[in-house]
Amino acid sequence: MKSKILVTGGLGFIGSHTVVELQANGYDVIIIDNCSNSTEKVLEGIYNITGIRPDYENIDLRIKNDVVDFFSRHKNIAGVIHFAASKAVGESVHNPLLYYENNLSTLIYLLQQINESNQSNFIFSSSCTVYGEADSLPITENAPIKPAISPYGNTKQVGEEIIKDVCFANTDFQAIALRYFNPIGAHDSTQIGELPIGVPLNLIPYITQTAIGIRKELSIYGDDYPTEDGTCVRDYIHVVDLAKAHVIALERLLNNKANTNFEVFNLGTGIGNSVLEVVQSFEKVSNSSLNYKIVPRRSGDVTAAYADTTLANEVLGWKTSLNLDQAIASAWKWEQKINKK
């Protein structure tokens, strides 16, 4: 095994896929997750793929004493990949205090303990929401950080500012913020995938649950946006491609290859697809029609966002290899498996 890596939120959608990629590259992984939006059954899926059961502790990172206790027992952590956070734009608009507590206090408690333990190498799960309604497309890392449209987006902006300040105060501390666009799909083995608890808050699981009969119909929020078909445009990236980027970013830190001790990279495909294009892709790969309706816009949605991936491609040395149809097909395969249809 290589170094020991802590993955917070490691039983979640992106976290679990990243754990698989870390283990495939020889890293020893320990997971922290409180299962607020995941389940311990994910450990079995990880084991079925890799043949390795990662260490796991059920800890709520909002409880500072538990974070302190964890780091007092684990002195040899070489890097931390921090996924643990609430992540739905719409929910954050309706429940902002949950998002500020869950996404910011947990980050602060982690950084305090990493600093006190003289550990380094921190990867932050950030988001393209930090750009808000971008002035131009595709979006580069130099695009201005606009006032956040949602509390979720604000927690990612503030989270990056906190990390940047820590890096300025402690030049031995190294961090990379990875700004995701829209992760979708599932591991091709169908052992792990997106597993929302309750009603899905993201597009793809709502599509697959509608198609399989769990939901009556898909609501498309607005068809009057200034896009080709009137629906919002996003950059949908396969979660496996996204997970692999975390391993590459981690190795950049471990090998002291970073240009500065705080770096930022966009992670997307560089291609924008509308909601209706996603629906059409699903209908193609599933060979079925989807029941959907157009409803009014919802708060917190920007018109269009897709990445300029030049920096990640050239500096980080990472590129996507899976397209939209492949990502949606894997998500549909996963939905069918978990519902045994």
N, C-alpha and C positions, 0 to 999 in steps of 0.2 A: 504494500500500500504506500501511496505518497502521503502528503500532508493530510491532517485532519481539518475538515471544513465544516463549519456550522451553517446550516441552512434553516433560517426561520421561515415558518409557513411552508415547510417542506412537504406537507401532505396535500397542499393545494394544487391547483391546476398547473401553473408554470413551475412551482417549486418541485413537484414530484417528477416532472419531466427533466428538470435540471439535476435532481438527485441521480436519476438514471444515467445521464450523460457524465456526471462526475465519477460515478462508480465505474462506468465503462472506460474512463481514462485513469483508473487506478487510485482515485482519492478515497480516503476514509471519511465517511459522512456521518454527522450527528444532526438530527432534526429536532427542532422545537416547533410545536404546533399545539394550539388549544382546541382544535377541531370545531371552531365556531363556524367554519364554512368548508369543512372537510370531514374525513372519517379515517379511523385507524385502519380500516380495511385496505386503504391505499398502500400500506406497508406490504401487504401480500402481493399486490400488483407489481410493486418495485422488485420484490424478491423473485417473482416469477419471470421477470425480464432479465435481471442481472445475476440471479443466484446468490445475492448478498442481501441480508436484512440489515438496513442501517440502524444505528443506535437512535433511539427516539425518547424524548421526554415531553410529557403533556404539561406545558407551562403557559400561563397567560402573561405575556410580556408587559401588560399594564400594571402588574404587581411587582413593584421595584425590588422588594426583598427576595422574591423568587429569582429575579434576574441576577441579583448579587450572589445568591446561593449557587446558581448554576456556574457562574464564572469562578467562584471559589473552588469548585470541584473539577473544573476543566481548565488546565493551565497551558495546554499544548495546541490550542486552536490557531492554525496558520492563516485562516481567512474566514470572513463572514459574508454570506449572501443573504440579504434581508428582503424577503418577500412579504412577511406577515403584515397585513394591512387590509382594511375594508376597501372595496374597489369599484363600487357602482356609482356612476355619476348621478343618476336619478335619485337613488336612495340618499345620497349625501345632501342633496338639495332639501329633502324632507327631514333628515336627521343629522344636521351638521355637527352637533356636539359629539355624537358617537364617532364621527370621522376624525375630528380633531383630537379626541382622547386616544382613539385606537391607533391612528397613524403617526401622531407626533410624540406622545409620551413614550411609546414603545421604542421609537427611534432614539430618543434622548437617553433612556435607560441603557440601551445597548451600547451607545457610544461612550457613555460614562464608564461602563465596565471594561470596554475595549481599551480605553485610554488608561485606566487605572492598572490594567493588566499588562500594559506596555505591548499590546498586540496591535497589528496593523492589517491592511488589506481588506477593504470593505467595499462590497458591491451593493449599490442601492437600486431597488426596483422602482424606477421612475416612470414617467408617462408623457406622451405627446400632448396631454391636456395642459402642460405648462405653457404651451404656445398660444392657447386660446384660439381665437379666430385669426389665423395667420394672415399677414399682409400679402404674401405671395406663396405659390406652390411650385415645386415641392419644397418642404420645410427643411432648412439646414439647421445645424446646431447653433448658428449665429443669429437665427431669427430672434426678434425681441420677445422677451417673456412678458406677455400681456396680463392685465388683471384677470384673475381666474374667473371663469364662468360658473364653476361649481365648487363647493367645499372640498370635494375629492381632489380636483385639480389644484386647489390652493394648498392642500396638505403636501402634494408633491413638490410644488414650488418652494414652500417653506422648508420641507425636508431637505431639498438640495441646498438651500441657503445655510441651514444648520450644519450640514456636512462640510460645505465649503469653508465656513468659519472655523470648524474644528481642524481642517487641513491647514488653514492659515496659522492657527495658534500652535499646532503641533506638526512640524515639517516632517517628522518621521511617520506620520499617519498617511496612508495612501488610500484613495477612494476613486471609484468609477461609478458614475450615475448612468444607467442604461435607460434611455427614454423609449419605451415600447409604443408601438402603434397598436394594432388590434390583434392580439393572439387568438388563434382558433385552432381547431383540429384535435387530434388525439394520437397517441403512440400507435404505430401500425399493428402492434401485437394485440391491441384492444385490452390490454391489462390495466392501463391508466388513461384517463381523459378528463374532460371537464365534467364536474359532478356538483352542480348547484343544489343547495339545500333550499327547498321551497320553490317559489316561482322564479324562473331564470330572469336575470337582469341584463344579460347579454344576448346579442342577436342570434348567434348560431345555436346555442342550446334551446332557445325558444323555437327556432325553426325545426330542429330535429324532434323536440317534444310535441310540436304541433303535428308534424308528419306521422308520428307514431301513435297519435291519438290521446296523449296526455293533456294537451291544450286544445281548446276548440278552434282557435284561429290565431294567426300572427297579426299583431298591430304594427303598421308602418307609420312612424310618427312624422307626418308631413310629406306632401308631394309638391310643395310650392317653393322649394329652395332653388336658388339660381344655379342648378346643375343640369346636365343633359336630360335627365328624366325626372327632375324635381325632387329626388330623394337624396339624403345625405351621402357623402362619399367618405370612405375610410380606406386605410391601408391594412389589409388583413394578412397577417403573417402566421405561418404554421408554427405551432408551439415547439415542435422538435427543432426547427431552425433557430428559434429564439433561445431554447435551452442550450444549444451548442455555443451560442454567443457568450453565455455566462462562463463557460469553461475557458474559452479563449481570453476573455477579459480577466478572469482570475489568474491565468498563467502570465498574463502581461504584468500584473502586480507582483506575483510571486517571483518572477524573474527580473524585477526592477527595470522593466522596459518602458514604463510610462514616461511621457514627456514632462508632466507636472504631477504633483501629488493629488490633484483633483481633475479628472477628465470626464467628459460627457460624450456619449455616442447615441445617435438615433438607431433604433432597430426596427426596420420595416422592410417591405419588398421594393418600395419606390413606385408602386402602382396603386392608383386609387380606383376603388370599385364602389358603385352606388349600392344602396340596400336592395333595389330591384335587380341589379346585376347579381348580387349574392343569391337572391331567391331563384333567379334563372339558372345559376350554376348548380344550386341544390336540386332543382327539378331535373336538370340534365344528368347529374351523377346518380340520382336515386331513381330515375325513370318514373317519376310520379309528379302529380301536381300538388301545390301547396295552397291551403286555404288561408288567405290573408285579406286584410282590409286596410284602407288608408284612414288614419285618424289625425286629429290636430297635432301640431308640434308639441314637444315636451321641453321643459326648462333644462338648460345646461348643455344642449346639443349645438355643436358648431356645424357650419355648412359642409366644409370639406377639410380633410387633413390626410396628407400622405407624405412620406419621408423622402428627403434627399439622403441616400445611404453612402455617399462617396467617402465620408470620413471612416465609417465602420468598415467599408470595403478595403480602403487603401491603408489606413493607419492600424485599425484593429486586425485586419486580415481575415475578415468574415464576410460571407455572402450567403444569401438564401439559396436553397436548392429545390424547394417544393412550392408548387403554384396553388392558386385559389381552388381549383377543382380537386386537387389532391387533398388539400386541407379539409374541404367540406366533405369529401368522400370518407375520410378517416373519422370525422366527427359523426357521420351517419352510421358508419360501421360500429362505432363505439356505442351510440344510442341503441342500436338494434341489439347489441350484445347485453347491455345492462338491463334491457327490458325483455330480453330473451324472445324476440320476435323474429 
